Amino acid sequence: MATVAESVKRYSTFFKKHAATTVLDYGTGTMRNARYLEKQGFMVYAADIPEQVERLRNSTIGTGLERLMNTDELPTSQLNVDLVLSTYVFNIIMESGDRHAYLDNAVRNLKAGGYLLMEVRCRQLNEQCDPTCRDFFACDECSKTLTHQELDTLLHPHGLRRISHYYRSHAVSAIYQKVFTK
Ligand SMILES: C[S@@+](CC[C@H](N)C(=O)[O-])C[C@H]1O[C@@H](n2cnc3c(N)ncnc32)[C@H](O)[C@@H]1O
């Protein structure tokens, strides 16, 4: 099985301590994180775009999965999970409207006070994707990276507040909490 994402390994103790044990792995890919957390006793829904779900269902990786969902189910579901996982998904969604739709679905299925863990590719400040890049973060490669400040700007309007983050080589990981509504 593929190695679990570093942020998931690192923060799983935090989530257990805060009784955040029901999870939506949103953009599950090969399910490396979903499988890891299931083994740790979490209850995990794994969602991906229909083509990827089809691939998983037709492969041994998807065997025995009751909670595998198509992303097009999420705008009408209310899973009320404690935690949404998003690793290396948000940085590949390039259109602003698609990013907001993704966050709407994440927040809709997350309980008030619940957590969103996001890990994305990042760049070092003032770094170009390669020495010849003159686009300053607007070229196809640079725009597939985000900083924690950019994440804050995108996630705040969705009622998500950052409570922790760290950088590691070319990735940034951050935990956001969904603000309680009256
Ligand atoms: C780079 S893979 C990461 C997979 C997994 N999260 C991981 O860390 O191993 C990106 C995944 O996001 C999925 N994806 C792409 N666009 C998406 C969207 N709009 N909503 C949810 N998943 C999406 C892709 O199908 C793919 O499985």
The ligand as an SDF file (V2000), in Angstrom:
LIG
                    3D

 27 29  0  0  0  0  0  0  0  0999 V2000
   -2.9670   13.7970   -6.5310 C   0  0  0  0  0  0  0  0  0  0  0  0
   -4.3480   12.7850   -6.1940 S   0  0  0  0  0  0  0  0  0  0  0  0
   -4.3270   12.7490   -4.4060 C   0  0  0  0  0  0  0  0  0  0  0  0
   -5.0710   11.5680   -3.8690 C   0  0  0  0  0  0  0  0  0  0  0  0
   -5.0380   11.4060   -2.3460 C   0  0  0  0  0  0  0  0  0  0  0  0
   -5.7110   12.4700   -1.6600 N   0  0  0  0  0  0  0  0  0  0  0  0
   -3.6390   11.2500   -1.8380 C   0  0  0  0  0  0  0  0  0  0  0  0
   -3.1020   12.1290   -1.1590 O   0  0  0  0  0  0  0  0  0  0  0  0
   -3.0550   10.1880   -2.1430 O   0  0  0  0  0  0  0  0  0  0  0  0
   -5.7130   13.8780   -6.5190 C   0  0  0  0  0  0  0  0  0  0  0  0
   -7.0830   13.1990   -6.4510 C   0  0  0  0  0  0  0  0  0  0  0  0
   -8.0820   14.2210   -6.4800 O   0  0  0  0  0  0  0  0  0  0  0  0
   -9.1540   13.7890   -7.2960 C   0  0  0  0  0  0  0  0  0  0  0  0
   -9.8900   14.9790   -7.7560 N   0  0  0  0  0  0  0  0  0  0  0  0
   -9.6240   15.7860   -8.8040 C   0  0  0  0  0  0  0  0  0  0  0  0
  -10.5310   16.7690   -8.8690 N   0  0  0  0  0  0  0  0  0  0  0  0
  -11.3730   16.5920   -7.8240 C   0  0  0  0  0  0  0  0  0  0  0  0
  -12.5300   17.2850   -7.3470 C   0  0  0  0  0  0  0  0  0  0  0  0
  -12.9950   18.3680   -7.9600 N   0  0  0  0  0  0  0  0  0  0  0  0
  -13.1560   16.8200   -6.2450 N   0  0  0  0  0  0  0  0  0  0  0  0
  -12.6720   15.7260   -5.6050 C   0  0  0  0  0  0  0  0  0  0  0  0
  -11.6070   15.0160   -6.0200 N   0  0  0  0  0  0  0  0  0  0  0  0
  -10.9690   15.4550   -7.1090 C   0  0  0  0  0  0  0  0  0  0  0  0
   -8.4660   13.0000   -8.3980 C   0  0  0  0  0  0  0  0  0  0  0  0
   -9.3470   12.1250   -9.0540 O   0  0  0  0  0  0  0  0  0  0  0  0
   -7.3750   12.2730   -7.6150 C   0  0  0  0  0  0  0  0  0  0  0  0
   -7.8220   11.0320   -7.1260 O   0  0  0  0  0  0  0  0  0  0  0  0
  1  2  1  0
  2  3  1  0
  2 10  1  0
  3  4  1  0
  4  5  1  0
  5  6  1  0
  5  7  1  0
  7  8  2  0
  7  9  1  0
 10 11  1  0
 11 12  1  0
 11 26  1  0
 12 13  1  0
 13 14  1  0
 13 24  1  0
 14 15  1  0
 14 23  1  0
 15 16  2  0
 16 17  1  0
 17 18  1  0
 17 23  2  0
 18 19  1  0
 18 20  2  0
 20 21  1  0
 21 22  2  0
 22 23  1  0
 24 25  1  0
 24 26  1  0
 26 27  1  0
M  CHG  2   2   1   9  -1
M  END
$$$$
